[in-house]
Amino acid sequence: MTTIKAPSLVDALIPIVSLVIMLGMSVYFFGDNSSYGPNQIVLMICAAIVILIGIKNGHRWKSIEKSIVKGISMAMVAILILMLVGGLIGTWILAGIVPTMIYYGLNLLSPDYFYVASCLICAVIAISIGSSWTVAGTIGISLIAMASALGLSVEATAGAIISGAYFGDKMSPLSDTTNLAPAVSGTDLFSHIQHMMWTTMPSLVIACIFFLVLGLSNETSAELSDLETTLTFLKSQFHISLWLMLPLLAVLYMAMRKVPAIATIFIGALLGGVFAMIFQGDAIIAKAEVGAEPATAILLSVWTALFDGYSSTSGNETIDSLLSRGGMSSMLNTIWLIITALSFGAVLEQTGLLQRIVDGILSMVNSTGSMIAATIGTCIGTNILAADQYMAIVLPGRMYKLEFEKRGLDPVNLSRTLEDSATITSPLIPWNTCGAYMATTLGVATFAYLPYAIFNLVNPIISLIYGYTGFKLIPLDEGKTAEVAS
């Protein structure tokens, strides 16, 4: 029987250094296209490096292979959701649901307050339904289209959407990560949410101030005549009606009732197809090939929207760029990225390299502040290396639970720190499941919206400040009362 050797620190650092160097090369040579293949190859090569190190240390190929399959299987729900969101976007554009949201949004939202309004709208809805992904895949895509029509920055809008959506997701008792963090840490849900208020509320206020100032200081590039043209084209291409808001309300209601995400989004996509047949039948028939049966033309259009999205051919460049998107096929590159990233993360954990890195970090911990800093750093690092926010919560949560107890800190401090770092930074990493989803769904590259995701950038910093100052850190005995001192 082969003896498995513990990996050295050099073993653990080789794949990390390789990843950083090769990802840098990928961005240098391929620029914005680095996520469309080059990054996937980098992740595969780095996974191979880890496998070689693992075999050198006595790990068998079969166990490594099983870990890869297990790692990928963890993301199967996310992969299915990704594909279904692609189908939903396609049918919702075909049905006129997204164009209707754009149309009324352009009439109601002022450019000066658009960014801050986008952030707050997404925050409220995410608190109600507990899902940042659902918010981005429904309201988010419409807000991006509105920003483009108004001549506003789509990158800043994506940052506002993600800031609001992740605040709401994090503070909602319906959110999976908000339930997972206290479960891993050993505290209860509502003590966890209450304790998070101290870091999340200041972060949201800072984000809202930033978006308000940005909106008031920004000059829009869209003229009033251009906006009127966009509204006219929308009405000429689609039947605009408030009845088309029903599928959106249905999806939000199902999410609020905790109907499984796969079922919720699939039903939403099918409702989009049904509403397309009811409300946009004449427009679909008018675009069909000469001689095509009306019923067949409508059926094929809905079918195509599900797997290949909607293609706008209005002749208006703004409308065509806004609405030509969606379909399950549009998500395949993102799925490829997720599979390769999770494979890399799985072999890192299986071969013990991830644990070795964490052990090295723990050896440098000598105070409560450095303990919080180590937890934040480990969560962010796991998000980068393992490419999955759930692993970034569970793994550090397990590793640091006893260390927090040894230092006399209540579990709510750990659960809050996990959320302030693992949950919040996941959409800022291009190959993480969350970053890949947000970039593909909103149509804005991760590194393009990253500087504007103010809530996600500020929140870990505030958590770090609290750690070093001791502000709002609850001692172990006080935490038993589940009360946060005011």
Secondary structure by P-SEA (a helix, b strand, c coil): cbbbbcccccccaaaaaaaaaaaaaaaaaccccccccaaaaaaaaaaaaaaaaaaaacccaaaaaaaaaaaaaaaaaaaaaaaaaaaaaaaaaaaaaaaaaaaaaaacccccaaaaaaaaaaaaaaaacccaaaaaacaaaaaaaaaaaacccaaaaaaaaaaaaaaaaaaccccaaaaaaaaaacccaaaaaaaacccaaaaaaaaaaaaaaaaaaccccccaaaaaaaaaaaaaacccccccaaaaaaaaaaaaacccaaaaaaaaaaaaaaaaacccaaaaaaaccccccaaaaaaaaaaaaaccccccccccaaaaaaccccccccaaaaaaaaaaaaaaaaaaaaaaaaaaaaaaaaaacccaaaaaaaaaaaaaaaaaacccaaaaaaaaaaacaaaaaaacccaaaaaaaaaaccccccccccccaaaaaaaaaaccccccccccaaaaaaaaaaaaaaaaaccccccccccccccccc
